Every structure is written in structure tokens, then in C-alpha cells.
Amino acid sequence: MTSITRYKLRKLLKYALVSLGVAWVLNLFSGKAWPDYMGAWFLLGLWTGVLEEFLFGRRFRSLVVPLQFLGKVLAVNLLTIGLLAVGWAFDRQADLPGGTAEMGHMGQLLWTNEFLQLVVQVVVVTSLAILVVQVEELMGRRMFLGFLLGRYERPKPEERIMLSIDLAGSTALAEKLGDLKYFRLLNRTYSLMTDAVLRNEAEIHKYVGDEVIFTWPMHVGTRGLNCLDLYFDIEERIRTHAGELESEFGVVPRYRAAVHGGRVISAQIGHIKRAIEFSGDVMNAVSRMLGLCKDLNAGLLVSTELLSRLESVDKRFTIGPLQVVPVKGRRREVHVHSVSRIRKA
């Protein structure tokens, strides 16, 4: 099973579990410990996820976030309620959550108390499911769960891999394209990265202008050499769409990258606006390595420390000669190598 398939299945499961949880909370007000038709609410969540992910999700991306949410809620609920009405019309003896009703023609069906109650429940459950999943995606799973569970209230050490990529010649590009078109180029390339990010199981830590910082727990980043493949998969995606980028912006962007791994300190910072940040030698070293990429005219630099943790790396990658990088604030240098990919996994 590919990483993209796992991502989509996890997203559908999130919709199903959130829908089931909301239905359970609603039923608490009726004095019932558990909702009737639990399987139906679970299936409603899966149905909502399928509609949002595969049918309606991309159609609203050009809108601002509030209108995206409202558009998805209206589209999903109208289709869901329409199907419920049609299904109930064909099976007039069927029970609905909330009770049964004697039905005549379709007009009477739509105005029964049972059907109206069901409509309200479906709208509330699907709307909250969409809202929760959208907020989780906006914040990122790690940050969302960290805030929800209080995981980062206190600083904690972690073994992580950090990959930072930077747009080459960004200043000249911004002057050539102008601010608005330049940021449209950034958004376009970030969108192209999505497939590579999912395939290599990366988390996006943050966007810093034209720089993106990716991260993995150590065991995930080293698995299948994800931390190296990500950069080359991103470059491959950009090359695949080079014609579109050239036609729209007149340029094909090129990125430089640096990757390092080790002990970092993760913690929640801020009060009015909160965020989860990483600090430590790894972050300082990655920043310095990224600056060295330009001097060495290298696409990707990787630290010797991280290379020592990667198994069979020389079977798919060519490792360049050792370079020594002095890092400000450290008593020792970082040893780095340029890397190129021979073949994909």
C-alpha cells in the first residue's frame, strides 16, 4: 500500500470517527448512552469523506477558507439529504433515526417530523466532521494532536530529521515576476510538492517565504530513505510540469536542499498565537548547510551523521566527497556530502 493510499484511507477514517463522535454527543442530550444506528453514522462519515476528498474538495480551493467550508457543507449535505429522501421514498416502511412515520407521497415525506429531525442531525454531524478535519489539515496533524493532547506544553527532546529546501535565485525571480506573480509561482510549486510529500511520509514543519522545512521522526525518515528521496521526487515533479510552469510564469524553479538529523527540542511557544517549534544544533546546522549549497553549487547536502544511519544508501545514491562546514555557535564542524540519485526506490 502506497503512502498516498494510506493518507487517503486515514482521512476517510477521520471523517467516520469524527461523525460517530458527534452523533454520540448529540444523542447524550436525548438521554441515550449510545446513538441508534451507529453503523449508519459511521457510514455517513465515510460518505462525507469520499464526497469531500474525491468530488467537492478541489472545486472550492480557489475560494477563501470560510467560503470553502460553506461550499463543501452545502454540497455534501444537499447530496446526502437528497439520497436519503430518495432512498426513504423507495422503502416507505424503513425506520429512520428518531422513529418511524406513516408516509404518503413525496411531499408528505419531506415534511414529517422524523425526516426533518434526521435532516438536522445529518447537517450538524457532517458540518462538524468537515470543520474538524479541515482544521486538523490546516494546522497539521502533529500540531493539532499536540495542542489537543497537551503533548508540547513542556519542552521535550526528540530524534528527528530536518530537511530544508530553498528556491534558487529567489530574489531575481521576485524582481522579474513581481510580487503577486512570484507568490503564485510559490503556491504552484508547493502544490506540486504534495504528491512527493505524501509518498515519502514527510511532515511540513513550516513555510518561510520561499523556504520549506520538512521533518520526520528518525525511524520514519530513514525508512526507505524517505529523507533523501523527497528532494529528488520534488525535483522530478517540477520537471514533469516544466512546460506548464514555463508557459504560465516563464521560468522553471530549481531548489537547493540540506538534510540533517539528530536530537532536537520540540515545544509549544507563544501565548496570543501559539506554534510548535524545534530548536537545537540540528536546526542551526541545517541552516548553515543550506547556505553552503549555493557556494558548492550542490542540489542536496546531507550530513555525515545522518548518512551513518541510512542503510544501503550507496545502492541508489551517489555520495560526493566530504566537505567540512563550520557552524556558528558550535565547537565542532558539520561534515557534509553532496548527494545525487542513481535510481528511484
Secondary structure, DSSP 8 states (H G I E B T S, - for coil): --HHHHHHHHHHHHHHHHHHHHHHHHHHTTT-SS-SSHHHHHHHHHHHHHIIIIIIGGGGTTS-HHHHHHHHHHHHHHHHHHHHHHHHHH-TT--BTTB-----SHHHHHTSHHHHHHHHHHHHHHHHHHHHHHHHHHH-HHHHHHHHHTTTSS-EEEEEEEEEEEETTHHHHHHHH-HHHHHHHHHHHHHHHHHHHHHTT-EEEEEETTEEEEEEEHHHHHGGGHHHHHHHHHHHHHHHTHHHHHHHHS----EEEEEEEEEEEEEEE-SSS-EEEEESHHHHHHHHHHHHHHHHT-SEEEEHHHHTTSTTGGGTEEEEEEEEE--TT-SS-EEEEEEEESS--
